[in-house]
Amino acid sequence: MKKVSTFLAVASLFFVVACGPSAEQQAQTEADAQAQADSIMAATETTTETAATETTTETTTDATTEGTTETEGTTTTESTESTQ
């Protein structure tokens, strides 16, 4: 009975070790995770740059139209400070 118990213990140990991911599978999982993280970062940077460009364009447009009036064919520009 002692031999059977020892055999089962050793077989169980091999079974537990064999169930884990191989080094190749683990490397592939890490590479996939890194690719996904890079994709998320690229999308975030693109969105941030687009939002910054739109905000700059809106601010520039507002600044050029604000304070400009036309009076009898002449254009007068008033100097105003805007706080943001």
C-alpha positions as CSV (number, residue, x, y, z in Angstrom):
1,M,0.0,0.0,0.0
2,K,2.9,2.3,0.7
3,K,4.2,1.9,-2.9
4,V,0.7,2.7,-4.3
5,S,0.5,5.8,-2.1
6,T,3.9,7.0,-3.2
7,F,3.1,6.4,-6.9
8,L,-0.2,8.4,-6.6
9,A,1.6,11.2,-4.8
10,V,4.3,11.4,-7.6
11,A,1.7,11.2,-10.3
12,S,-0.4,13.9,-8.7
13,L,2.7,16.1,-8.5
14,F,3.4,15.7,-12.2
15,F,-0.2,16.3,-13.0
16,V,-0.2,19.6,-11.1
17,V,3.0,20.8,-12.8
18,A,1.8,19.8,-16.2
19,C,-1.5,21.8,-15.8
20,G,0.3,25.2,-15.7
21,P,1.0,27.2,-18.9
22,S,4.2,26.5,-20.7
23,A,6.8,29.1,-21.0
24,E,5.8,29.7,-24.7
25,Q,2.2,30.2,-23.7
26,Q,3.1,32.5,-20.9
27,A,5.3,34.6,-23.2
28,Q,2.5,34.8,-25.8
29,T,0.0,35.9,-23.1
30,E,2.4,38.6,-22.0
31,A,3.0,39.8,-25.6
32,D,-0.7,40.0,-26.2
33,A,-1.2,42.0,-23.0
34,Q,1.6,44.4,-24.0
35,A,0.1,44.8,-27.5
36,Q,-3.3,45.6,-26.0
37,A,-1.8,48.1,-23.6
38,D,0.1,49.8,-26.5
39,S,-3.2,50.0,-28.5
40,I,-5.0,51.6,-25.6
41,M,-2.2,54.1,-25.1
42,A,-2.2,55.0,-28.8
43,A,-5.9,55.5,-28.8
44,T,-5.7,57.7,-25.7
45,E,-3.0,59.8,-27.2
46,T,-4.9,60.3,-30.4
47,T,-8.0,61.3,-28.6
48,T,-6.1,63.7,-26.4
49,E,-4.4,65.3,-29.4
50,T,-7.7,65.6,-31.2
51,A,-9.4,67.2,-28.2
52,A,-6.5,69.6,-27.7
53,T,-6.6,70.6,-31.4
54,E,-10.3,71.2,-31.3
55,T,-10.1,73.3,-28.1
56,T,-7.3,75.4,-29.6
57,T,-9.2,75.9,-32.8
58,E,-12.3,77.0,-30.9
59,T,-10.3,79.3,-28.6
60,T,-8.6,80.9,-31.6
61,T,-11.9,81.3,-33.4
62,D,-13.5,82.8,-30.3
63,A,-10.6,85.2,-29.8
64,T,-10.6,86.5,-33.3
65,T,-14.4,87.1,-33.4
66,E,-14.7,88.5,-29.9
67,G,-14.2,92.2,-29.7
68,T,-14.6,92.9,-33.4
69,T,-17.4,95.3,-34.5
70,E,-18.2,96.9,-37.8
71,T,-19.4,100.5,-37.9
72,E,-20.3,102.2,-41.2
73,G,-17.7,100.3,-43.3
74,T,-14.9,100.4,-40.8
75,T,-13.8,97.6,-38.5
76,T,-12.9,98.4,-34.9
77,T,-11.2,95.8,-32.7
78,E,-11.5,96.1,-29.0
79,S,-8.8,94.8,-26.7
80,T,-10.2,92.3,-24.2
81,E,-8.6,89.8,-21.9
82,S,-10.2,86.5,-21.5
83,T,-9.5,84.1,-18.6
84,Q,-9.7,80.4,-19.0
